[in-house]
């Protein structure tokens, strides 16, 4: 298993790890939550651009399908992304 991605040098990766290790558990959790919020905002923006006429419910269903998968969204909400579109 590689320690870093292709776009991060080993030296930069070492600095990232050092900075993360210096964070308190609460700071790490906060960082994770902010990353998740950013990813969700980016996914929502893409869905709004792709489906500009969707209401909030449909956008949330599409986001749920991205997050949890088609099978769970279909079982939980009766909404099928295969039929409704991605």
C-alpha positions, 0 to 999 in steps of 0.5 A, spaced: 500 500 500 502 506 498 503 512 503 501 518 499 497 519 492 500 521 485 499 528 486 503 529 493 510 528 494 513 524 500 515 530 503 509 534 503 505 527 505 510 527 511 508 534 513 501 533 512 501 527 517 505 531 522 500 537 522 494 531 523 498 528 528 499 535 532 491 536 532 487 534 538 481 528 537 476 534 537 480 538 532 481 531 527 473 530 528 472 537 526 476 537 520 473 530 518 466 533 519 468 540 514 471 535 509 464 531 509 460 538 508 465 540 503 464 534 499 456 534 500 456 541 498 460 539 491 456 533 490 449 538 491 452 543 486 453 538 481 446 535 482 443 542 481 447 543 475 445 537 472 438 537 474 436 545 475 428 543 475 429 538 481 425 540 487 429 539 494 426 533 495 429 530 489 435 533 490 436 530 496 434 523 494 439 524 488 444 525 494 442 519 498 443 515 492 450 517 491 452 517 498 448 510 500 447 507 493 441 505 489 439 499 492 438 502 499 435 509 496 430 504 492 428 500 499 427 506 503 424 511 499 421 507 493 425 512 489 429 508 483 435 512 480 435 507 474 429 510 472 429 517 475 436 518 472 443 520 475 
